[in-house]
Amino acid sequence: MIPDWQLPPGVDRGLWDYLHSSDMVRGYDAQMAASALASADTAFCETAFPRPGRLIDLGCGTGRLCIHFARRGYDCTGVDLSPEMLAQARENAAKELGEPRSPNWAEANLVDLAGVADESFHYAACLFSTLGMVRGSENRAAVLRSAHRVLKPGGRFVLHVHNRWFRELGWSRVISGAFKSLVGNTTAGDMTMPQAYGGAALTLHHFSQSETVDLLTRTGFSIAEMRPVDLIGGRAKTRFGTYGYLIAAEKPAR
């Protein structure tokens, strides 16, 4: 087991255990197939990425987005820190696509994408609350700065985050989160839960709308669309009914 002091930036013990859980990987594809959010974010990306180009999926999991777009002629690269996830992604791609159209896969920490060339992709995505799994506000900003850096001018970025004010979090958490925000606590929105697959507890950051807008604009993006989604992947009508946000952002063209 890797000691805590060797954990990569933005990764705590809970996330490391999650990313290296064979049990989690075995059930992941079935979970995605049953998820309304997974269907909604794929449809959102189809609109945001209208024509074939180079696409990078940051936190690709078992490859669902890359495989979907590779089938449609996009040149796809999936990045994940989990070798178990990437092994399953390769297997899924081989079964569904065959070798000629198979995406590229890279094991890397999203906080440090130094190995990815500047301005090398038309599109980037970070879905299913992957950004919320990254620990620390500055590390999350580093992920978005990397996404901005690897996009070509005029490139599109799709992000999904969970909503801090969703009603089912409970009023005590909402009130606590509001108070922490007022006093400038940078961990406001962090919510810790036990893992279904064992290992240390997993912390997931939930975002307010204003926090998300600020984070994207601060890292160089302009926001084209910010869609509130409910639990079944539809468009939410109220802030407290909003399970999360799907955001289409752009890197300004020169």
FIMAR-440002 format. One record per residue (C-alpha): y, z, x; residue number from 1; residue in three letters. Coordinates in nm, 4 decimals. Example, Ala and Ser with C-alpha at 12.3 -4.5 7.8 and 13.67 -1.06 7.14 Angstrom:
residues 2
<site y="-0.4500" z="0.7800" x="1.2300" pos="1" code="ala"/>
<site y="-0.1060" z="0.7140" x="1.3670" pos="2" code="ser"/>
This chain:
residues 254
<site y="0.0000" z="0.0000" x="0.0000" pos="1" code="met"/>
<site y="0.3449" z="-0.0906" x="0.1290" pos="2" code="ile"/>
<site y="0.5561" z="0.2210" x="0.2015" pos="3" code="pro"/>
<site y="0.8750" z="0.2688" x="-0.0002" pos="4" code="asp"/>
<site y="1.0991" z="0.2099" x="0.2992" pos="5" code="trp"/>
<site y="0.9540" z="-0.1400" x="0.3402" pos="6" code="gln"/>
<site y="1.0145" z="-0.2494" x="-0.0194" pos="7" code="leu"/>
<site y="1.2331" z="-0.5628" x="-0.0387" pos="8" code="pro"/>
<site y="1.5956" z="-0.5399" x="-0.1584" pos="9" code="pro"/>
<site y="1.6179" z="-0.5044" x="-0.5360" pos="10" code="gly"/>
<site y="1.2524" z="-0.3992" x="-0.5664" pos="11" code="val"/>
<site y="1.1423" z="-0.0430" x="-0.6403" pos="12" code="asp"/>
<site y="0.7909" z="0.0993" x="-0.6554" pos="13" code="arg"/>
<site y="0.7503" z="0.0270" x="-1.0265" pos="14" code="gly"/>
<site y="0.8438" z="-0.3395" x="-0.9916" pos="15" code="leu"/>
<site y="0.6258" z="-0.3803" x="-0.6827" pos="16" code="trp"/>
<site y="0.3266" z="-0.2359" x="-0.8697" pos="17" code="asp"/>
<site y="0.3974" z="-0.4621" x="-1.1681" pos="18" code="tyr"/>
<site y="0.4221" z="-0.7748" x="-0.9536" pos="19" code="leu"/>
<site y="0.0921" z="-0.6992" x="-0.7805" pos="20" code="his"/>
<site y="-0.1121" z="-0.6016" x="-1.0868" pos="21" code="ser"/>
<site y="-0.4142" z="-0.8269" x="-1.1392" pos="22" code="ser"/>
<site y="-0.4547" z="-0.6867" x="-1.4912" pos="23" code="asp"/>
<site y="-0.0995" z="-0.7908" x="-1.5786" pos="24" code="met"/>
<site y="-0.1558" z="-1.1444" x="-1.4512" pos="25" code="val"/>
<site y="-0.4805" z="-1.1825" x="-1.6461" pos="26" code="arg"/>
<site y="-0.3035" z="-1.1182" x="-1.9763" pos="27" code="gly"/>
<site y="0.0260" z="-1.2880" x="-1.8961" pos="28" code="tyr"/>
<site y="-0.0413" z="-1.6387" x="-2.0258" pos="29" code="asp"/>
<site y="-0.1684" z="-1.5074" x="-2.3594" pos="30" code="ala"/>
<site y="0.1415" z="-1.2893" x="-2.3876" pos="31" code="gln"/>
<site y="0.3704" z="-1.5873" x="-2.3233" pos="32" code="met"/>
<site y="0.1813" z="-1.8079" x="-2.5685" pos="33" code="ala"/>
<site y="0.2370" z="-1.5493" x="-2.8429" pos="34" code="ala"/>
<site y="0.6023" z="-1.4843" x="-2.7571" pos="35" code="ser"/>
<site y="0.8759" z="-1.6194" x="-2.9845" pos="36" code="ala"/>
<site y="1.1242" z="-1.5617" x="-2.7031" pos="37" code="leu"/>
<site y="0.9258" z="-1.7854" x="-2.4668" pos="38" code="ala"/>
<site y="0.9378" z="-2.0660" x="-2.7222" pos="39" code="ser"/>
<site y="1.3092" z="-2.0088" x="-2.7823" pos="40" code="ala"/>
<site y="1.4056" z="-2.0093" x="-2.4154" pos="41" code="asp"/>
<site y="1.2084" z="-2.3278" x="-2.3474" pos="42" code="thr"/>
<site y="1.3844" z="-2.5050" x="-2.6348" pos="43" code="ala"/>
<site y="1.7206" z="-2.3764" x="-2.5087" pos="44" code="phe"/>
<site y="1.6450" z="-2.5141" x="-2.1613" pos="45" code="cys"/>
<site y="1.5532" z="-2.8533" x="-2.3075" pos="46" code="glu"/>
<site y="1.9067" z="-2.8763" x="-2.4457" pos="47" code="thr"/>
<site y="2.0712" z="-2.7426" x="-2.1294" pos="48" code="ala"/>
<site y="1.8692" z="-2.9697" x="-1.8970" pos="49" code="phe"/>
<site y="1.8971" z="-3.3007" x="-2.0830" pos="50" code="pro"/>
<site y="1.7606" z="-3.5497" x="-1.8271" pos="51" code="arg"/>
<site y="1.5063" z="-3.5351" x="-1.5422" pos="52" code="pro"/>
<site y="1.6273" z="-3.3842" x="-1.2164" pos="53" code="gly"/>
<site y="1.5373" z="-3.1110" x="-0.9681" pos="54" code="arg"/>
<site y="1.4729" z="-2.7746" x="-1.1377" pos="55" code="leu"/>
<site y="1.4171" z="-2.4330" x="-0.9794" pos="56" code="ile"/>
<site y="1.2749" z="-2.1451" x="-1.1857" pos="57" code="asp"/>
<site y="1.3713" z="-1.8061" x="-1.0410" pos="58" code="leu"/>
<site y="1.0934" z="-1.5650" x="-1.1341" pos="59" code="gly"/>
<site y="0.8539" z="-1.8364" x="-1.2471" pos="60" code="cys"/>
<site y="0.5582" z="-1.6118" x="-1.3309" pos="61" code="gly"/>
<site y="0.2506" z="-1.8212" x="-1.4003" pos="62" code="thr"/>
<site y="0.4510" z="-2.1422" x="-1.4156" pos="63" code="gly"/>
<site y="0.5137" z="-2.2033" x="-1.7851" pos="64" code="arg"/>
<site y="0.8664" z="-2.3486" x="-1.7492" pos="65" code="leu"/>
<site y="0.7911" z="-2.5573" x="-1.4391" pos="66" code="cys"/>
<site y="0.4773" z="-2.7013" x="-1.5954" pos="67" code="ile"/>
<site y="0.6632" z="-2.7804" x="-1.9191" pos="68" code="his"/>
<site y="0.9358" z="-2.9748" x="-1.7382" pos="69" code="phe"/>
<site y="0.7105" z="-3.1316" x="-1.4730" pos="70" code="ala"/>
<site y="0.5176" z="-3.2877" x="-1.7588" pos="71" code="arg"/>
<site y="0.8476" z="-3.4503" x="-1.8633" pos="72" code="arg"/>
<site y="0.9233" z="-3.5961" x="-1.5221" pos="73" code="gly"/>
<site y="1.1337" z="-3.3206" x="-1.3630" pos="74" code="tyr"/>
<site y="1.0839" z="-3.2265" x="-0.9966" pos="75" code="asp"/>
<site y="1.0145" z="-2.8533" x="-1.0277" pos="76" code="cys"/>
<site y="1.0001" z="-2.5574" x="-0.7911" pos="77" code="thr"/>
<site y="0.8861" z="-2.2123" x="-0.8996" pos="78" code="gly"/>
<site y="0.9833" z="-1.8999" x="-0.7048" pos="79" code="val"/>
<site y="0.8233" z="-1.5591" x="-0.7526" pos="80" code="asp"/>
<site y="0.7596" z="-1.2476" x="-0.5448" pos="81" code="leu"/>
<site y="0.4112" z="-1.2009" x="-0.6926" pos="82" code="ser"/>
<site y="0.1329" z="-1.3810" x="-0.5024" pos="83" code="pro"/>
<site y="-0.0989" z="-1.3116" x="-0.7955" pos="84" code="glu"/>
<site y="0.1397" z="-1.4848" x="-1.0377" pos="85" code="met"/>
<site y="0.1790" z="-1.7829" x="-0.8058" pos="86" code="leu"/>
<site y="-0.1968" z="-1.8200" x="-0.7634" pos="87" code="ala"/>
<site y="-0.2305" z="-1.8387" x="-1.1418" pos="88" code="gln"/>
<site y="0.0634" z="-2.0831" x="-1.1591" pos="89" code="ala"/>
<site y="-0.1114" z="-2.3161" x="-0.9132" pos="90" code="arg"/>
<site y="-0.4320" z="-2.2951" x="-1.1142" pos="91" code="glu"/>
<site y="-0.2490" z="-2.3619" x="-1.4420" pos="92" code="asn"/>
<site y="-0.0635" z="-2.6599" x="-1.2945" pos="93" code="ala"/>
<site y="-0.3814" z="-2.8108" x="-1.1508" pos="94" code="ala"/>
<site y="-0.5489" z="-2.7895" x="-1.4923" pos="95" code="lys"/>
<site y="-0.2549" z="-2.9150" x="-1.6973" pos="96" code="glu"/>
<site y="-0.0848" z="-3.1661" x="-1.4677" pos="97" code="leu"/>
<site y="-0.3082" z="-3.2728" x="-1.1825" pos="98" code="gly"/>
<site y="-0.1933" z="-3.2971" x="-0.8221" pos="99" code="glu"/>
<site y="0.0686" z="-3.5771" x="-0.8308" pos="100" code="pro"/>
<site y="0.3022" z="-3.3983" x="-1.0747" pos="101" code="arg"/>
<site y="0.2304" z="-3.0413" x="-0.9693" pos="102" code="ser"/>
<site y="0.5418" z="-2.8292" x="-0.9016" pos="103" code="pro"/>
<site y="0.6194" z="-2.6705" x="-0.5676" pos="104" code="asn"/>
<site y="0.5617" z="-2.2954" x="-0.5496" pos="105" code="trp"/>
<site y="0.7329" z="-2.0462" x="-0.3193" pos="106" code="ala"/>
<site y="0.6760" z="-1.6736" x="-0.2678" pos="107" code="glu"/>
<site y="1.0181" z="-1.5159" x="-0.2139" pos="108" code="ala"/>
<site y="1.2456" z="-1.2323" x="-0.3197" pos="109" code="asn"/>
<site y="1.5140" z="-1.3609" x="-0.5570" pos="110" code="leu"/>
<site y="1.7712" z="-1.1399" x="-0.3857" pos="111" code="val"/>
<site y="1.7266" z="-1.3416" x="-0.0648" pos="112" code="asp"/>
<site y="1.6708" z="-1.7151" x="-0.1101" pos="113" code="leu"/>
<site y="1.7876" z="-1.8098" x="0.2396" pos="114" code="ala"/>
<site y="1.5002" z="-2.0580" x="0.2696" pos="115" code="gly"/>
<site y="1.6299" z="-2.2715" x="-0.0193" pos="116" code="val"/>
<site y="1.8814" z="-2.5379" x="0.0827" pos="117" code="ala"/>
<site y="2.2368" z="-2.5434" x="-0.0497" pos="118" code="asp"/>
<site y="2.3146" z="-2.7776" x="-0.3409" pos="119" code="glu"/>
<site y="1.9553" z="-2.8979" x="-0.3674" pos="120" code="ser"/>
<site y="1.8900" z="-2.8601" x="-0.7434" pos="121" code="phe"/>
<site y="2.0387" z="-3.0013" x="-1.0617" pos="122" code="his"/>
<site y="1.9097" z="-2.7129" x="-1.2744" pos="123" code="tyr"/>
<site y="1.8142" z="-2.3477" x="-1.2323" pos="124" code="ala"/>
<site y="1.6669" z="-2.0910" x="-1.4707" pos="125" code="ala"/>
<site y="1.6047" z="-1.7161" x="-1.4670" pos="126" code="cys"/>
<site y="1.4269" z="-1.6272" x="-1.7906" pos="127" code="leu"/>
<site y="1.2466" z="-1.3506" x="-1.9790" pos="128" code="phe"/>
<site y="1.4758" z="-1.0744" x="-1.8491" pos="129" code="ser"/>
<site y="1.3739" z="-1.1381" x="-1.4888" pos="130" code="thr"/>
<site y="1.7260" z="-1.0540" x="-1.3711" pos="131" code="leu"/>
<site y="1.6985" z="-0.7158" x="-1.5448" pos="132" code="gly"/>
<site y="1.3973" z="-0.6277" x="-1.3305" pos="133" code="met"/>
<site y="1.6081" z="-0.6478" x="-1.0136" pos="134" code="val"/>
<site y="1.7281" z="-0.2991" x="-0.9180" pos="135" code="arg"/>
<site y="2.0961" z="-0.2483" x="-0.8442" pos="136" code="gly"/>
<site y="2.4048" z="-0.4302" x="-0.9673" pos="137" code="ser"/>
<site y="2.4864" z="-0.5811" x="-0.6275" pos="138" code="glu"/>
<site y="2.1321" z="-0.7124" x="-0.5892" pos="139" code="asn"/>
<site y="2.1559" z="-0.8750" x="-0.9324" pos="140" code="arg"/>
<site y="2.4839" z="-1.0356" x="-0.8261" pos="141" code="ala"/>
<site y="2.3093" z="-1.1625" x="-0.5113" pos="142" code="ala"/>
<site y="2.0490" z="-1.3391" x="-0.7283" pos="143" code="val"/>
<site y="2.3224" z="-1.5199" x="-0.9202" pos="144" code="leu"/>
<site y="2.5125" z="-1.6082" x="-0.6037" pos="145" code="arg"/>
<site y="2.1924" z="-1.7673" x="-0.4722" pos="146" code="ser"/>
<site y="2.1445" z="-1.9593" x="-0.7978" pos="147" code="ala"/>
<site y="2.5016" z="-2.0861" x="-0.7682" pos="148" code="his"/>
<site y="2.4544" z="-2.1803" x="-0.4019" pos="149" code="arg"/>
<site y="2.1386" z="-2.3875" x="-0.4526" pos="150" code="val"/>
<site y="2.2828" z="-2.5834" x="-0.7467" pos="151" code="leu"/>
<site y="2.4573" z="-2.9130" x="-0.6969" pos="152" code="lys"/>
<site y="2.8196" z="-2.9297" x="-0.8185" pos="153" code="pro"/>
<site y="2.8047" z="-2.9687" x="-1.1958" pos="154" code="gly"/>
<site y="2.4555" z="-2.8138" x="-1.2032" pos="155" code="gly"/>
<site y="2.3374" z="-2.6091" x="-1.5022" pos="156" code="arg"/>
<site y="2.1937" z="-2.2564" x="-1.5002" pos="157" code="phe"/>
<site y="2.0104" z="-2.0873" x="-1.7891" pos="158" code="val"/>
<site y="1.9814" z="-1.7088" x="-1.7925" pos="159" code="leu"/>
<site y="1.8150" z="-1.4650" x="-2.0320" pos="160" code="his"/>
<site y="1.9056" z="-1.0959" x="-2.0487" pos="161" code="val"/>
<site y="1.8175" z="-0.8133" x="-2.2872" pos="162" code="his"/>
<site y="2.0984" z="-0.6594" x="-2.4934" pos="163" code="asn"/>
<site y="2.1925" z="-0.2990" x="-2.4170" pos="164" code="arg"/>
<site y="2.3108" z="-0.2356" x="-2.7743" pos="165" code="trp"/>
<site y="2.0027" z="-0.3589" x="-2.9624" pos="166" code="phe"/>
<site y="1.9461" z="-0.1260" x="-3.2595" pos="167" code="arg"/>
<site y="1.5832" z="-0.0380" x="-3.1769" pos="168" code="glu"/>
<site y="1.6869" z="0.1274" x="-2.8508" pos="169" code="leu"/>
<site y="1.8012" z="0.4215" x="-3.0647" pos="170" code="gly"/>
<site y="2.1452" z="0.5676" x="-3.1193" pos="171" code="trp"/>
<site y="2.1056" z="0.8339" x="-2.8528" pos="172" code="ser"/>
<site y="2.0587" z="0.5662" x="-2.5869" pos="173" code="arg"/>
<site y="2.3450" z="0.3605" x="-2.7248" pos="174" code="val"/>
<site y="2.5805" z="0.6584" x="-2.7148" pos="175" code="ile"/>
<site y="2.4585" z="0.7594" x="-2.3688" pos="176" code="ser"/>
<site y="2.5035" z="0.4053" x="-2.2405" pos="177" code="gly"/>
<site y="2.8557" z="0.3840" x="-2.3804" pos="178" code="ala"/>
<site y="2.9549" z="0.7103" x="-2.2143" pos="179" code="phe"/>
<site y="2.8091" z="0.6097" x="-1.8789" pos="180" code="lys"/>
<site y="2.9934" z="0.2782" x="-1.8956" pos="181" code="ser"/>
<site y="3.3205" z="0.4591" x="-1.9526" pos="182" code="leu"/>
<site y="3.2766" z="0.6728" x="-1.6434" pos="183" code="val"/>
<site y="3.1737" z="0.3752" x="-1.4270" pos="184" code="gly"/>
<site y="2.8072" z="0.4625" x="-1.3736" pos="185" code="asn"/>
<site y="2.6519" z="0.1454" x="-1.2306" pos="186" code="thr"/>
<site y="2.3061" z="0.2398" x="-1.3616" pos="187" code="thr"/>
<site y="2.4229" z="0.2356" x="-1.7247" pos="188" code="ala"/>
<site y="2.1822" z="0.0072" x="-1.9074" pos="189" code="gly"/>
<site y="1.8828" z="0.0948" x="-1.6867" pos="190" code="asp"/>
<site y="1.5857" z="0.1896" x="-1.9052" pos="191" code="met"/>
<site y="1.2607" z="0.3194" x="-1.7597" pos="192" code="thr"/>
<site y="0.9229" z="0.2854" x="-1.9287" pos="193" code="met"/>
<site y="0.5591" z="0.3505" x="-1.8374" pos="194" code="pro"/>
<site y="0.3555" z="0.0490" x="-1.7350" pos="195" code="gln"/>
<site y="0.0694" z="-0.0678" x="-1.9515" pos="196" code="ala"/>
<site y="-0.1181" z="-0.1715" x="-1.6364" pos="197" code="tyr"/>
<site y="-0.0809" z="0.1511" x="-1.4390" pos="198" code="gly"/>
<site y="0.1384" z="0.2082" x="-1.1377" pos="199" code="gly"/>
<site y="0.4832" z="0.3649" x="-1.1192" pos="200" code="ala"/>
<site y="0.7205" z="0.3439" x="-1.4153" pos="201" code="ala"/>
<site y="0.9086" z="0.0152" x="-1.4536" pos="202" code="leu"/>
<site y="1.2881" z="0.0089" x="-1.4887" pos="203" code="thr"/>
<site y="1.4510" z="-0.2788" x="-1.6770" pos="204" code="leu"/>
<site y="1.8271" z="-0.3268" x="-1.6884" pos="205" code="his"/>
<site y="1.9734" z="-0.4123" x="-2.0310" pos="206" code="his"/>
<site y="2.3103" z="-0.5891" x="-2.0284" pos="207" code="phe"/>
<site y="2.6184" z="-0.5672" x="-2.2446" pos="208" code="ser"/>
<site y="2.7777" z="-0.8975" x="-2.3387" pos="209" code="gln"/>
<site y="3.0895" z="-0.8261" x="-2.1339" pos="210" code="ser"/>
<site y="2.8817" z="-0.7251" x="-1.8299" pos="211" code="glu"/>
<site y="2.6906" z="-1.0530" x="-1.8460" pos="212" code="thr"/>
<site y="3.0059" z="-1.2617" x="-1.8750" pos="213" code="val"/>
<site y="3.1688" z="-1.0731" x="-1.5871" pos="214" code="asp"/>
<site y="2.8622" z="-1.1109" x="-1.3644" pos="215" code="leu"/>
<site y="2.8371" z="-1.4854" x="-1.4197" pos="216" code="leu"/>
<site y="3.2068" z="-1.5568" x="-1.3750" pos="217" code="thr"/>
<site y="3.2274" z="-1.3310" x="-1.0696" pos="218" code="arg"/>
<site y="2.9500" z="-1.5321" x="-0.9023" pos="219" code="thr"/>
<site y="3.1213" z="-1.8656" x="-0.9645" pos="220" code="gly"/>
<site y="2.9817" z="-1.9877" x="-1.2973" pos="221" code="phe"/>
<site y="3.1590" z="-2.1024" x="-1.6098" pos="222" code="ser"/>
<site y="2.9823" z="-2.0282" x="-1.9390" pos="223" code="ile"/>
<site y="2.9021" z="-2.3246" x="-2.1627" pos="224" code="ala"/>
<site y="2.7084" z="-2.1337" x="-2.4310" pos="225" code="glu"/>
<site y="2.6037" z="-1.7740" x="-2.4927" pos="226" code="met"/>
<site y="2.3515" z="-1.7519" x="-2.7753" pos="227" code="arg"/>
<site y="2.2492" z="-1.4143" x="-2.9217" pos="228" code="pro"/>
<site y="1.8788" z="-1.4130" x="-3.0108" pos="229" code="val"/>
<site y="1.6814" z="-1.1810" x="-3.2364" pos="230" code="asp"/>
<site y="1.3260" z="-1.0521" x="-3.2013" pos="231" code="leu"/>
<site y="1.1713" z="-1.3725" x="-3.3353" pos="232" code="ile"/>
<site y="1.3775" z="-1.6042" x="-3.1176" pos="233" code="gly"/>
<site y="1.6292" z="-1.7022" x="-3.3851" pos="234" code="gly"/>
<site y="2.0063" z="-1.6753" x="-3.3627" pos="235" code="arg"/>
<site y="2.1070" z="-1.3097" x="-3.4160" pos="236" code="ala"/>
<site y="2.3916" z="-1.2384" x="-3.6594" pos="237" code="lys"/>
<site y="2.5150" z="-0.8992" x="-3.5341" pos="238" code="thr"/>
<site y="2.5497" z="-0.7245" x="-3.1984" pos="239" code="arg"/>
<site y="2.2999" z="-0.4541" x="-3.2958" pos="240" code="phe"/>
<site y="2.0556" z="-0.7177" x="-3.4231" pos="241" code="gly"/>
<site y="2.0780" z="-0.9066" x="-3.0948" pos="242" code="thr"/>
<site y="1.7638" z="-0.8561" x="-2.8865" pos="243" code="tyr"/>
<site y="1.9132" z="-1.0480" x="-2.5964" pos="244" code="gly"/>
<site y="2.1196" z="-1.3463" x="-2.4887" pos="245" code="tyr"/>
<site y="2.0369" z="-1.6960" x="-2.3716" pos="246" code="leu"/>
<site y="2.3225" z="-1.8279" x="-2.1614" pos="247" code="ile"/>
<site y="2.3889" z="-2.1801" x="-2.0375" pos="248" code="ala"/>
<site y="2.6285" z="-2.1718" x="-1.7423" pos="249" code="ala"/>
<site y="2.7633" z="-2.4362" x="-1.5088" pos="250" code="glu"/>
<site y="2.8582" z="-2.4651" x="-1.1450" pos="251" code="lys"/>
<site y="3.1955" z="-2.6408" x="-1.1450" pos="252" code="pro"/>
<site y="3.1921" z="-3.0042" x="-1.0364" pos="253" code="ala"/>
<site y="3.4041" z="-3.0965" x="-0.7392" pos="254" code="arg"/>
